[in-house]
Amino acid sequence: MNQKAKIILHLVLSFCVLLFALGVSVSEVNAQRASLYLAPSTGTYTVGNTFLVQVKVNSGGVAINAADATLVFDPDKLEVVKISKSDSIFSLWVQEPTFSNSLGTITFAGGKPTPGYIGASGTIITITFRGKTADGVTVNFANGSVLADDGKGTNILASTGSGSYKLIAREVTPIEEEKKEEKPSEEEVTEEKEAATTPLPVLTEEKPTTTQPSGFLPKSLLWLTTLIEVVQKRFACRDIVFVLLILIILLLVIICYLCYRQFVRQKKIASEIRLLNLKIKAVFRA
């Protein structure tokens, strides 16, 4: 083989090696095009209310079988209420989705058996956030990986997105304003208080207890008439019937008590008489 043929052969081999290298690098570039992102990535929410943010994956046209990531947020402005994986594309979890409101972190690592997942908006987890202070807050990926279903576990993650949310203070609702407008004025309140505290003298003046002489009832029941007069002055007329019922019940209790004492006294006297008869009989027998 002459010198010219060797040169041509060398050039051909060099060209083949160059094409192979370019093909490998191009395939690697095309393979590394998966991404992790948040949906929605922006929004305005009221402090104290909850809102949902989904962590999604775009496989970039390549079958994937696993993904993991750690997200970070400001715990002074935002807190996680719960994390759901009910709509996740993954069915296996190397690390269950967890969060820390003190550190401001969210971590997960899940996977799916072959043939894996191919798509542009696969939901991995759904996060329920609650705003704490009126301010802007961001949620970012601190790290992550997306593994291709190629038998090698090639990380094809090319980019990660972030979320930017605006938290606003709670506004006073129109219902609360209407309640304030419906409050009565001070003059109306004063008139209502005067009407409520003004006694109705018609019925109390016609009560016979105020006009009858003290000798009308036995002396033992004079305290009852006095008590009725005090009650009439203390309570409104609409409460007199109820108070009278209470007094009648109290009177019945007193009468029952007196009858019981009388019965006990008579029983005691009968017992003493029986004992005296026995003593008399004993004396006559002696």
TIBA-781593 format. One line per 4 residues: their letters; for each residue x, y, z of N, C-alpha, C. Coordinates in steps of 0.001 Angstrom, whole numbers. Atoms other than C-alpha are relative to their C-alpha. Example, Ala and Ser with C-alpha at 12.3 -4.5 7.8 and 13.67 -1.06 7.14 Angstrom:
BEGIN
as	890 -1190 0 12300 -4500 7800 900 1200 0  -820 -1190 -60 13670 -1060 7140 -770 1090 730
This chain:
BEGIN
mnqk	854 -1194 0 0 0 0 885 1237 0  -845 -1181 147 1421 3288 -1135 -397 1066 1024  182 -1069 -986 1610 6450 889 -1338 707 -188  1242 -698 274 -1413 8032 -812 -1193 -765 541
akii	1109 824 -486 -3701 5111 84 -64 39 1515  -12 -67 -1458 -2595 5236 3712 -616 1311 499  539 -1302 -403 -3433 8905 3915 -1525 15 -135  1466 34 218 -6919 8320 2446 -679 -844 1071
lhlv	566 879 -1013 -7550 5421 4836 -16 685 1358  -70 -714 -1278 -6444 7538 7770 -1078 1076 91  1030 -1026 23 -8788 10333 6768 -1396 -600 169  1319 655 -113 -11739 7940 6384 -254 -451 1411
lsfc	171 464 -1391 -11146 6386 9823 -234 1183 937  171 -1184 -852 -10818 9826 11417 -1403 577 -141  1338 -530 246 -14064 10933 9785 -1061 -864 676  951 913 -643 -15894 7818 11067 -9 198 1511
vllf	-81 -227 -1445 -14621 8378 14606 -679 1312 371  608 -1307 -268 -15709 12015 14421 -1529 -89 -68  1453 160 107 -19214 11059 13241 -567 -751 1192  468 780 -1148 -19550 8482 16018 -40 858 1263
algv	-57 -867 -1180 -18484 10999 18658 -1115 1038 -33  1069 -986 125 -20876 13593 17303 -1366 -629 249  1282 688 -203 -23717 11040 17273 -259 -275 1459  160 282 -1426 -23125 10053 20891 -346 1261 765
svse	245 -1247 -734 -22968 13651 22082 -1384 552 -316  1334 -485 366 -26126 14561 20136 -1084 -796 695  1001 841 -660 -28028 11590 21560 -77 317 1485  2 -338 -1414 -26924 12541 25064 -712 1330 231
vnaq	659 -1301 -135 -28053 16130 24505 -1511 -154 -136  1432 196 193 -31416 14953 23171 -639 -736 1168  554 783 -1106 -31842 12516 26066 -189 858 1231  61 -824 -1210 -31190 15112 28766 -889 1219 -237
rasl	911 -1108 222 -34299 17174 28158 -1247 -111 876  1121 85 -933 -36656 16175 31010 30 1200 946  75 -1149 -905 -37855 18851 33449 -1021 -259 1098  940 -16 -1126 -39576 19250 36807 -505 1426 144
ylap	545 -1351 -112 -41945 22178 37301 -1234 -23 896  1156 -160 -877 -44833 23514 39438 -1175 544 -803  1213 -478 655 -48421 24062 38303 -1088 225 1052  -407 -1179 766 -49617 26694 38700 1322 561 515
stgt	-1283 -586 -399 -46325 28555 38766 -166 1403 565  278 -1327 -559 -47947 31883 39709 -1437 27 508  1363 -146 -502 -51045 33047 41548 -64 994 1148  252 -920 -1106 -52575 35447 44063 -1011 -644 938
ytvg	840 702 -974 -54077 34032 47255 -124 832 1281  277 -746 -1229 -55555 35358 50499 659 -693 1189  -623 533 -1205 -53685 34924 53773 -1047 -749 829  918 823 -782 -55289 32156 55829 -731 -1030 -824
ntfl	653 964 886 -56797 30390 52797 1026 -1000 -546  -875 1026 572 -55372 27209 51268 -69 39 -1527  -29 120 1453 -54337 26663 47648 882 -1188 -368  -666 1223 447 -53037 23691 45634 1091 324 -1014
vqvk	-1102 -84 964 -49722 23388 43795 440 -1429 -309  -404 1342 422 -48818 20272 41767 1448 -4 -480  -1349 230 521 -45291 19008 41182 -137 -922 -1210  183 749 1234 -45162 17809 37557 1343 -285 -670
vnsg	-1199 373 739 -42647 16183 35245 -308 -33 -1489  32 112 1460 -42058 16537 31517 1137 -930 -394  -1031 1003 299 -40239 13427 30306 787 329 -1260  -727 -367 1214 -39141 15125 27084 -55 -1050 -1079
gvai	141 1022 1035 -40414 12268 24946 718 -1292 317  -747 1201 -381 -38307 9690 26811 -752 -701 1128  647 753 -1070 -39738 6921 29003 815 140 1287  -670 -120 -1293 -38918 7543 32661 -648 -958 988
naad	557 913 -1009 -39384 5282 35682 260 462 1424  -236 -482 -1362 -38290 7396 38671 322 1492 -34  -339 -1415 -166 -37915 10955 39938 47 310 1481  -87 -442 -1391 -36922 12623 43190 393 1470 9
atlv	-321 -1428 -91 -36547 16192 44397 -196 479 1426  206 -724 -1257 -36336 18532 47357 -372 1434 -353  455 -1364 224 -38315 21787 47288 177 809 1280  -195 -877 -1151 -37717 24762 49570 -939 1204 -123
fdpd	863 -1185 -52 -39958 27669 50670 275 732 1309  -193 -816 -1208 -39978 30424 53292 -1051 -371 1042  997 429 -992 -41632 28980 56430 -633 1141 766  615 -1153 -662 -42317 32485 57774 -1182 550 -796
klev	1059 -528 852 -44609 33256 54839 -979 -1071 -455  792 1076 582 -45950 29859 53839 113 -1240 865  -46 1271 -705 -46848 26518 55411 -730 -1058 -814  625 1129 684 -47751 23081 54082 -1074 -582 915
vkis	1092 615 -751 -51114 21713 55207 28 -1516 -172  -85 1441 265 -50871 18296 53523 580 -219 -1392  -507 409 1313 -49365 16420 50560 -783 -1227 -436  783 1119 535 -51443 14114 48364 740 -632 -1178
ksds	-593 724 1129 -50182 11420 45968 -1060 -847 -704  1088 814 548 -53620 10120 44938 -26 29 -1532  9 -108 1463 -53275 11368 41327 1390 -145 -607  -1388 77 466 -49586 10558 40989 178 -1038 -1111
ifsl	-348 971 1042 -48115 8828 37948 839 -1135 572  -844 1005 -629 -45886 6907 40362 -814 -866 956  669 940 -903 -47040 3831 42259 952 -570 1054  -1002 472 -956 -43786 3007 44085 697 1220 606
wvqe	-619 -1140 -688 -42184 5292 46674 1200 -464 808  -1226 261 -757 -38585 4966 47782 -9 838 1268  189 -897 -1136 -39282 7929 50068 -1359 654 -118  1321 -609 -5 -42815 8933 50948 122 1531 14
ptfs	-36 -1468 -40 -43585 12622 50346 -112 515 1440  -25 -555 -1351 -42714 14490 53558 274 1499 -80  -256 -1442 -41 -42531 18141 54608 361 419 1409  -370 -599 -1286 -41148 20300 57404 -318 1490 -72
nslg	351 -1419 -30 -42797 23635 58156 989 824 809  -1019 -747 -748 -39986 24547 60534 1221 276 -873  -1141 -187 899 -37264 24050 57884 -409 565 -1355  453 -454 1304 -39401 24938 54865 455 -909 -1122
titf	-449 959 1012 -38682 21750 52884 -1097 -1007 -318  874 1079 467 -40619 19155 50868 873 -985 -761  -861 1015 608 -38993 15870 49825 -839 -1187 -463  683 1202 505 -40135 12910 47702 953 -763 -904
aggk	-739 854 945 -38738 9996 45679 -922 -1152 -370  934 1021 452 -41077 7852 43582 413 -610 -1314  -329 679 1244 -41033 5488 40654 -1163 -782 -557  1023 764 695 -43007 3389 38202 679 -1107 -796
ptpg	-634 1096 734 -42237 -37 36727 -58 208 -1516  -13 -5 1466 -41476 -575 33042 -1413 -291 -521  -725 -849 968 -42666 695 30566 200 1448 439  -257 -1343 -475 -42486 3814 32737 -1061 996 -446
yiga	925 -1077 366 -44080 7140 31879 613 863 -1098  -392 -957 1039 -43912 9316 28757 -1099 1057 -72  993 -1061 61 -45647 12686 28790 600 1333 392  -496 -1348 -268 -45344 16421 29228 -535 593 1295
sgti	589 -583 -1211 -47466 16959 32372 -434 -1085 973  298 1054 -956 -47269 13982 34675 24 530 1436  80 -473 -1386 -48426 14818 38210 712 -987 929  -709 848 -962 -46096 13513 40913 -660 101 1372
itit	679 -221 -1274 -47586 15038 44089 -805 1295 -87  788 -1227 -120 -50161 17699 45010 172 551 1410  -298 -635 -1291 -49237 20128 47806 -1101 1006 332  958 -999 -487 -51786 22089 49850 748 992 878
frgk	-671 -1070 -739 -50256 25382 50982 -1035 892 692  793 -1057 -632 -51622 28070 53337 898 1211 228  -769 -1221 -189 -50426 31671 53315 -48 472 1443  -93 -455 -1387 -49241 33104 56635 101 1513 114
tadg	-157 -1459 -37 -48271 36724 55875 -208 567 -1398  245 -667 1280 -49174 39204 53171 1340 434 -598  -1295 -270 627 -46095 39170 50943 152 -917 -1201  -323 910 1076 -44561 37534 47894 838 -1164 510
vtvn	-739 1180 -440 -43202 34004 48294 291 -881 -1208  -393 888 1096 -41368 31556 46022 212 -1413 526  -263 1408 -275 -41122 27775 45940 965 -484 -1073  -1054 391 945 -37940 26384 44330 417 -1448 212
fang	-622 1321 -84 -36297 23051 43575 1430 172 473  -1379 -41 -476 -33154 22683 45665 859 -1019 -753  -688 1028 783 -32174 19483 43835 -1043 -953 -543  921 977 558 -33711 16667 41854 637 -825 -1086
svla	-465 845 1095 -33325 13955 39253 -1202 -704 -620  1006 762 744 -35413 12199 36592 755 -1108 -725  -748 1138 539 -34245 8695 35618 -729 -620 -1179  563 613 1199 -34790 7236 32169 -194 -1497 224
ddgk	272 1446 -66 -36274 3761 31795 812 -697 -1086  -904 569 999 -33207 2573 29877 835 -1144 547  -763 1079 -608 -31946 -109 32234 1274 460 666  -1223 -535 -597 -29114 2172 33362 -296 1037 1088
gtni	333 -1046 -959 -30984 4734 35439 656 1319 -338  -653 -1238 439 -29653 7625 33379 -819 1216 440  669 -1230 -424 -30457 11017 34876 -137 916 -1205  234 -822 1188 -32064 13013 32062 -625 1349 364
last	556 -1284 -415 -33170 16038 34127 842 1135 -576  -697 -1123 612 -32285 19178 32156 -301 1319 692  354 -1279 -610 -34141 21918 34039 -1084 -201 1049  1045 -19 -1022 -36386 22714 37005 -647 1379 -10
gsgs	710 -1260 -72 -39028 25382 37304 -178 439 1447  259 -524 -1338 -40145 27460 40283 -1388 614 28  1302 -625 -162 -43323 28989 41673 126 1321 733  -2 -1312 -632 -43916 32630 42571 -1445 393 285
ykli	1378 -227 -403 -47060 33466 44556 -109 1281 830  252 -1241 -735 -48532 36676 45941 -1071 -261 1046  927 189 -1108 -50226 36550 49337 -520 1364 430  620 -1276 -360 -52693 39334 50142 -789 -156 1293
arev	719 17 -1270 -54392 40285 53419 -1488 -219 -245  1434 246 88 -57956 39241 54081 -764 1327 85  796 -1224 7 -60518 41960 53290 -1274 -189 812  1260 36 -749 -63591 42868 55352 -1129 -264 -982
tpie	1082 373 897 -66628 41235 53762 -1165 972 131  1174 -882 -83 -69785 43257 52924 -985 -413 1078  929 474 -1040 -71759 41083 55359 353 619 1334  -414 -602 -1257 -69688 42378 58263 -357 1476 42
eekk	369 -1400 36 -70311 45961 57100 -1496 177 227  1441 -89 -200 -74072 45314 56945 -362 -208 1458  265 219 -1412 -74003 43961 60494 298 1246 807  -316 -1229 -711 -72309 47157 61634 -1082 1054 -215
eekp	1031 -981 296 -74952 49270 59868 -1307 -331 706  1250 397 -632 -77772 47249 61443 -5 207 1503  -43 -225 -1438 -76613 48043 64991 -835 1227 346  847 -1143 -358 -79175 50350 66713 826 1134 569
seee	-680 -1175 -541 -78207 53875 67682 -103 17 1508  0 -95 -1453 -77512 54874 71267 -1353 474 511  1298 -478 -435 -80861 56739 71467 -1018 -1128 20  929 1125 40 -82780 53624 70386 264 -970 1125
vtee	-345 908 -1094 -80899 51487 72878 -474 561 1322  435 -626 -1248 -81657 54003 75660 -1512 -108 162  1443 103 -64 -85370 54044 74768 -439 -1418 305  360 1388 -272 -85489 50225 74736 275 -363 1454
keaa	-316 289 -1395 -83778 50062 78134 -1033 618 930  997 -650 -838 -86234 52592 79600 -1329 -736 -57  1254 745 131 -89194 50660 78202 51 -1322 734  -131 1295 -661 -87831 47398 79585 2 137 1505
ttpl	-109 -168 -1452 -87147 48803 83054 -1214 665 613  1199 -659 -535 -90454 50707 83363 -1015 -1054 416  964 1021 -453 -92852 48591 85515 -1404 326 -466  1407 -169 334 -96493 48082 84630 -792 -10 1296
pvlt	575 -96 -1341 -98297 49325 87768 -1448 -417 93  1449 222 -35 -101873 48425 86762 -341 -1212 844  330 1239 -707 -101915 44844 88000 477 36 1437  -518 -1 -1367 -99743 45450 91049 -825 865 922
eekp	810 -875 -851 -101982 48276 92295 -1340 -629 340  1286 613 -237 -105129 46137 92014 87 -1231 878  -141 1167 -858 -103705 43330 94130 -643 271 1345  663 -219 -1287 -105847 42928 97255 959 40 1154
tttq	-942 31 -1114 -102739 42387 99353 472 1377 378  -469 -1351 -303 -101874 46089 99097 -1049 843 704  1074 -803 -592 -105275 47300 100375 -640 -660 1199  636 701 -1104 -106351 44645 102857 728 297 1298
psgf	-643 -188 -1294 -105718 45220 106556 773 -1214 423  -871 1089 -441 -103153 43157 108343 -758 -1065 757  746 1010 -747 -105846 41410 110362 -825 -901 -866  796 821 896 -107434 39905 107252 452 -1448 9
lpks	-573 1342 -21 -105106 36877 107398 541 -310 1374  -626 359 -1275 -103786 34933 110366 1400 587 75  -1319 -610 -186 -100632 36378 111843 1123 -874 -544  -1048 913 475 -98674 33268 110850 238 90 -1496
llwl	-137 -104 1456 -99305 34107 107142 225 1427 -458  -244 -1382 391 -98660 37852 107220 1305 152 -793  -1278 -77 729 -95091 37231 106024 -179 -325 -1472  223 376 1396 -96552 35706 102845 -447 1199 -830
ttli	459 -1195 722 -98380 38913 101875 1139 989 -194  -1150 -895 117 -95246 40928 102571 943 -461 -1113  -885 557 1023 -93194 38605 100373 -563 226 -1395  628 -220 1311 -95737 38934 97519 178 1443 -439
evvq	-185 -1405 332 -95538 42731 97692 1421 279 -476  -1403 -191 393 -91735 42607 97494 255 -573 -1388  -186 632 1305 -91854 40226 94527 -632 834 -1101  666 -825 1000 -94358 42458 92716 837 1213 -383
krfa	-840 -1156 276 -92013 45417 93021 1311 -384 -696  -1321 409 519 -88900 43422 92089 -85 -505 -1429  114 607 1317 -90156 41588 88985 -1048 710 -837  1009 -544 897 -92135 42649 85921 -1308 -756 175
crdi	1315 597 -212 -95860 41908 85857 -126 -1345 -710  111 1254 726 -95448 39144 83288 607 -1182 761  -605 1068 -789 -93441 37179 85884 -776 -295 1273  724 153 -1258 -96039 37484 88690 -620 -1384 108
vfvl	659 1305 -30 -97898 34290 87713 994 -1087 372  -1020 999 -309 -94716 32273 87790 428 73 1462  -417 -166 -1397 -93708 33748 91149 -1077 -486 945  1095 460 -848 -97165 33071 92611 -50 -1520 73
lili	-45 1467 -14 -96899 29445 91557 1097 -506 937  -1091 389 -899 -93566 29213 93346 -418 166 1457  424 -254 -1374 -95083 30747 96459 -1048 -1011 462  1011 1009 -354 -98066 28359 96381 649 -1331 322
illl	-712 1258 -260 -95725 25388 96122 719 67 1337  -689 -163 -1275 -93681 26778 99007 -978 -95 1165  1016 57 -1050 -96873 27209 101066 -450 -1432 243  396 1405 -148 -97909 23616 100375 1069 -799 730
viic	-1091 699 -691 -94496 22426 101505 -35 306 1498  58 -383 -1416 -94846 24400 104746 -1162 -699 700  1168 675 -595 -98347 22975 105363 296 -1473 224  -351 1425 -161 -97080 19430 104771 958 -187 1165
ylcy	-949 109 -1101 -94240 20041 107183 -688 147 1350  734 -191 -1256 -96610 21344 109867 -865 -1216 327  807 1213 -225 -98914 18360 109386 871 -1156 468  -899 1077 -405 -95962 16024 109694 426 169 1454
rqfv	-379 -255 -1405 -94851 17681 112938 -1147 -303 947  1175 299 -843 -98391 17423 114283 -189 -1500 140  145 1460 -53 -98510 13749 113376 1037 -615 927  -1058 525 -875 -95180 13088 115079 -314 290 1453
rqkk	324 -379 -1377 -96349 14982 118160 -1120 -887 560  1101 846 -476 -99610 12996 118395 471 -1435 229  -517 1349 -168 -97746 9754 117931 811 -121 1281  -793 -5 -1229 -95388 10697 120730 -904 14 1236
iase	947 -47 -1142 -98318 11571 123027 -656 -1356 195  642 1324 -100 -100019 8239 122211 956 -1007 610  -991 919 -566 -96809 6408 123019 171 216 1494  -131 -294 -1435 -96496 8201 126339 -1218 -478 786
irll	1233 479 -680 -100157 7404 127204 40 -1520 149  -85 1458 -75 -99594 3732 126375 964 -436 1090  -985 328 -1035 -96505 3666 128585 -538 269 1392  596 -319 -1302 -98421 5344 131423 -1018 -1049 408
nlki	978 1056 -311 -101197 2740 131169 696 -1257 472  -730 1192 -416 -98666 -41 131429 518 148 1428  -503 -217 -1364 -97168 1520 134544 -1131 -104 1032  1151 67 -934 -100631 1900 136128 -418 -1448 232
kavf	367 1414 -122 -101485 -1739 135407 1020 -742 860  -1033 662 -799 -98196 -2806 136919 -162 340 1480  187 -395 -1413 -98944 -854 140101 -1168 -752 612  1174 708 -539 -102403 -2404 140504 278 -1489 178
ra	-332 1424 -148 -101024 -5903 139960 869 -243 1230  -860 139 -1167 -98437 -5327 142640 -847 129 1293
